[in-house]
């Protein structure tokens, strides 16, 4: 409503012009009198602007949207004034702009102030600019296949409700199975293990996914080491198979299948351990995901490193035997079997040994027995002693009847015992005195030259049947 203005009226009094006319023949003056122009009144001064109201006072806009602002000037009594010129300004044109007519256009997220100025008085409105809401998110590519250890890069695009692409939005990436595939903050996916994982991109609460299939890098070649190895019978050897891709890069964690062309010569375990079984050669093959490699293993006998004889010393009587045993071992201390051992005696007139290591006493004395196998040898000393036996007659009276017992004398050096004379001692032991002739089969009475006679004595060790 327009304010009621008071009006003052002014009355302008003009002088009255009286025209006189002549009577009786006199003439009339007909010349008019020109009136005086009145003075124009001065209009009142307009009311002063006291305040400026800007509406809306706090508009919120999305980027790209517009909002019309209105500035209303008022006097000191709060009455709206019209016909005034408004000047518009904005605090940050990077956030929003304002036209000369007060049309605000949102530029970027943030808050700024629009100011309307009329006759030196100002009013403001706080402008809040928000991003355009994300309506949908798309991930490209939507699916991908990579190898373990390789990477692929995904991209996420955000769009508004009208399908327009939105830029500058933060994307959060995640993987459903980090043990299979991981994803970086920039969308770089790395294959970890064979399998499938879902990669999710999230933009302001909206999500999209991509399916990633991770496969093992194909095996292009296989090598087996060591190359052309040798192994002893009964010994083992660890084989290794190495798989590589087409670029020559080593591949790990691949299953290896092992096979021997002749398991009776060289067997191989699932872990690649070769065992020498018999002398000969066998082909060992490793297979990794359809790719193979082979090498030839030669099996030989382990060389003899040491020979040990037992017993370590031998005492044997004339015409008796004693068994020797030879134990053969390789450099690792493993006992070797089925090896040929050659036996020999340093003095076959004293002791002899057969091919099985059995030693026989021939005559009293000493000899050295040697066992030899594959260039290695061991010795043992053999001492040969006599064993003499004779009949000793006895009677309860000198007139008979006579009985006898066989008496054995061990340890003497005589080959023949002459005229034994037993003597009963007070302690119950029996002593036998006798002559010794160390020439077998010779009649002592003939007094042959070179005969050597000695007096010997033997003491019973039991009930008079054994003497030493």
Secondary structure, 3 states (H helix, E strand, C coil): CCCCCCCCCCCCCCCCCCCCCCCCCCCCCCCCCCCCCCCCCCCCCCCCCCEEEEECCCCEEECCCEEECEEEEECCCCCECCCCCCEEEECCCCCEEECCCCEEEECCCEEEEEEEEECCEEEEEEEEEECCCCCEEEEECCEEEEECCCEEECEEEEECCCCCEECCCCCEEEECCCCCEEECCCCEEEECCCEEEEEEEEECCEEEEEEEEEECCCCCEEEEECCCCEEEECCEEECEEEEECCCCCEECCCCCEEEECCCCCEEECCCCEEEECCCEEEEEEEEECCEEEEEEEEEECCCCCEEEEECCEEEEEECCEEECEEEEECCCCCEECCCCCEEEECCCCCEEECCCCEEEECCCEEEEEEEEECCEEEEEEEEEECEEEEEEEECCCCCCCCEEEEEEEECCCCCEEEEEEEEECCCCCEEEEEEEECCCCCCHHHCCCCCCEEEEEEEECCCCCEEC
